[in-house]
């Protein structure tokens, strides 16, 4: 199947053929293969794993949307970082900062659900970056 990975700012990757793509959705991790049933799903921050020409590539992705018609697969995410491009120390620092902010908001009894969800999503993005940097997928 054709594959496109697009961040908010640019097209990250376009391939004429991908064997499989595994990605995190709001309802769980899914793997898409050729001739998959048509699907549109919301993404959650995590790791996208792509197999093409027998080689696996991994990316940390943020929230977004995945769409397939069985012949092509498009992923649009608000954050995309390729494996090997993430600084492990920076990713750990950013994850700790996100965890601290989330903890502070919860302890303060923040009732603004949109703010809590945004903090949780930011933490999940940083967690994905840490996993990618450390290779613990």
Buried (B, 14 or more C-beta within 10 A) or exposed (E): BBBBBBBEEEEBBEBEEBBBBBBBBEEEEBEBBEEBEEBEBEBBBBBBBBBBEEEEBBBBBBBBBBBBBBEEBBBBBBBBBBBEEBEEEEBBEBBEEBBEBBEEBEEEEEEEEEEBEBBBBBBBBBBBBBBBBEEEB
